[in-house]
Amino acid sequence: VRDAVDARPLMLLALVVRARGAMTIGTTIGGKHANFHMALACSQGEKRLSPDATRAHLSEIGRRLRLDAFHFRNLPVTWRGEANPLALPGARPSPSDAFAPSFGDLPADAPAVRLSASTRKKLRRKSEWLAEIGPVGFDRATTAREADAMIEAFLALKARRMRDLGLDDPFADAGAQAFLRAAAQPGADGRAPVSLWRLTCGERAVAVFGAACDGRRASGMITAFDTAPEIARCSPGDLLMLRVIEDLRRAGYEGFDLGVG
């Protein structure tokens, strides 16, 4: 989408066109795997799209692509304090605004996530239970080998969880696995588009978490935990997430979200 006067780009919107019955729908790429859906748009202080302008551009795009409708879902209303141009007035709101703590301005000695005293006590006890099984470790993938190992652990944990629930595993798809492996490969600075963290108990990965990171905000994308009863009672996914959030805060991140869950 470009400005009508100087042709300056205002928004970059990636779409996939799908047939649904007799209708042709334009929708965001990635479906449920993508969690939040966003377009790239001008920031505050620059030319921004008004709701009326957004509708007009979408109508023109629809005509050119011969679409019957657009289907946008999982749209955050704002991002970094800026309005999402696709979250138009009148849209149906999400049941949840997503868990999204902001800790950019917190004192260094303040916890990144506010929890009640009773909740913190329960989590400390669960951490102690896990430590009774074996030494507890926490790390983030900074090499290709570490990323591959964490992806393998995630896929195994997720497959077991889906089998236990009697559901199809969306990550059994070869394309989904290839995307994760590519997105999780760290660059020369040790960081990747999708950062991975792992909680271990002895030699065993008991939880894996992955988030899309841009240096300022991290958005949770994937998570899996060990469902063995002796491990699951320790809530390894919760223990890992709290460590991930603290790790991000120490790395200078301003915030974290879990998207639509």
N, C-alpha and C positions, 0 to 999 in steps of 0.2 A: 504494500500500500504506500503510495507516494503522495506528497503534497501537490495540490493542483497548480500552485504558482511556480515553485522552483524545482519541482520533481524530487525533492529531498525525501528519502525513505522515512516513513512514519511508523510502519509496523511490518514485521516479517511473520507470516502465518503459514506454517507447514500443514498441509491437509492430505488426507487420504480419502479417495472417493469410493464409496461402497454402494452396492445395490441392496435395497431392503424391500423385498416384494416388488411392487411396480415403481418404487421410488428410488431416486438417486440422491444419496446423502453425502455431504461433505463433513468430515469429522476430524478430530485431532488424532495424530499418529501415536500408537503405543497402547491404546485402550487401557485396561486395568494395570498393565505393567508400568505405565508412565506415572500413575498416581496423580499428582497435580498436573494440570495442563495450562501452559502459558504461551503467549505470543511474545516476540521481542518487540518492544515499543519504545518510543522516545520517552525520556525521563522528564521530571519536573524542570521547568525553566526553559524547555524547548517546546517546539510545536507538538501538541498532543491531540489525540482524537477525541472529540466529543461523542456522546452517545448517538446523536443524529448522524454525525459524519461516519461513525463506525457502521451504523445500519446501512447508510448509503453505499459504502465501500463493499460491504458484504453482499448487498443486492447486486452490485455490478459483477463481483466475483461469481456469484451464483448464476447470473445470466451467461457469463463467458464459459463456465464449466458445465452449463446445462444441469444445474442442481435443482432439485425440488425443495430441499431444506438443508440447513446446517444442524449438526448435533454437537454441542459443546457441553462437556460435563467436567466435574471436578475442578472447577475454576476458583482459585482464591480471589476474594473480592479486592484485596490489596496485596502488594508485594513490596517490601522495604518502604512502606508508607505511601506507595504510589498506587493509584487506581488501576485496576486491570481493565483495559478497554473492552475486553470481551464479556466482562461481567456486567451486562447491560441492565438498566432498571427494569423491574418486572420479572427478572429471571427467578426460577424456583430456588430458594436457598437450600444449602446443604444441611443435613441433620446435625452436623458438627462443624465447628470452625477450625478444627484440627488442633492437636496439642502443639503449641508453638511458643516455647519460652524464649524471651529475649534477655541476654545477659551481657550485652556490650558495655553497659554502664554500672554493672554490679561491682561492689568492692571486691578486692582480690580474695579476702577471707570469707566471703559469702558463698553459700552453695549455689550452683548454677540452676538447680531445680528446687523449688520450695516444696517440702514435704512435711507432714505433721510429725510430731515427736514419736507418736506410736508407729507410724509407717516406717520411719527411719530405724526404729528399734527392731521391727519385724525383719527388715532387709538386712540389718547387721546380723541378726540371728541366722537368717538363711545363708548368708555368706559364711558364717561359722560352720553350718551344717555341711556346706560344700567343701570347706577346707578339711573337714574331718574325713572326707572321702579321698582327697588327694590335694597336692599343692595347687593353688589357684593362680592362674596367670592371665594377663591381659596384654594384647598387642594389636598394632595397626599394621597392615601390609604396606611395606615400603619397597619391596622388590617383586619382580615378576614371579619368582618361585613362591614367595609368601602369598601373593594374590591368588595364584593357581591353587595352592593348598586350601585357602579359605573358601574359594568357590567350590572346590570338591566337597569340603565339609558342609557348606551350605546346601548343596544339591542333595547330599545324602540325608541330612537332617530333614529337609523339606519333603523329600520323597517318603521318608518314614512317617512323617506327620500326616501327609495326604492319604497314605495307605490306612493309617489308624482311623482316619475320619471317613474312609470309604469314598474319597473324592479324587477326581483326576488331578494330576500334578501339572500345573501350567508350565513349570520349569523343566518338564521332561522334553519339551519341544527343543529340537536341535538349534533352531534360530534364536530362541531365548537364551540358551546356554552360550552360544557363540557371541551374542551381544554382551552378556555379562562378563565373559572372559576378556573381550576386547576393551570394554569400558573400565575394567578394574586394573588394567596394566599401568603401573606407575611410570611416569616420565623421568627425566634426568633429575628432577627435584624431589623424587620419591612420592609424588602425589599423582592421583588418577582422577578422571571425571567421576567415577564411583569409588569412593574410599571404603575400605573394608576393615572391620575390627573383629576380634575373636576373644572369647573367654574360654580358657582351658581349665581342666581339672586333671592334673597329671599330664599324660600324653593325649588326653581326649578333648576334642573340641566340643564344648557343651552349648555354645551359642555363637552365632555369627550375625553381624549386622552390617548393612551396606547403605551408604548415603551419597547422594549427588552433592558435590561440594564445589563452591565457586570462590572460596577464599573469604567470604563474608557470611554466607548462610549455608547451612546443610539441610538437605531434605531427605528423610528416611525413605529408602526404596525397598530393601529386602531385609528379612529377618527370619531366623530359624533357630530352634533350640532343641536340645536333647529331651525326648519325651519319656525316657526310662524313669520309672517312678522315683527312684532314689535321687535322681538328678532334678526332675521336674518339680519336686517339692521344694527345691531351693530357689525356684524362680530365676533360672540363669539368664533368661532374656531380659528381665528387669534389672538384674545386677549389671549386665553388660551395657544396657542403654544408659544407665547413670554414669558409668565410667566413660562412655563415648561422649556424652554431653560435657563432662568435665574436661576431657581431652580437647574437645573443640574450643571450649572457653579459653583454655591455656594457650591454644594456637592462635588466639586473637579473633575468633569468630564472634559475630554479633548475635546470632540466633540460630535456632534449630526448629525443625518442624517434622511432624509425622504425616503430613499430607492428610489424605482422606482415610487412612487407616486400612 
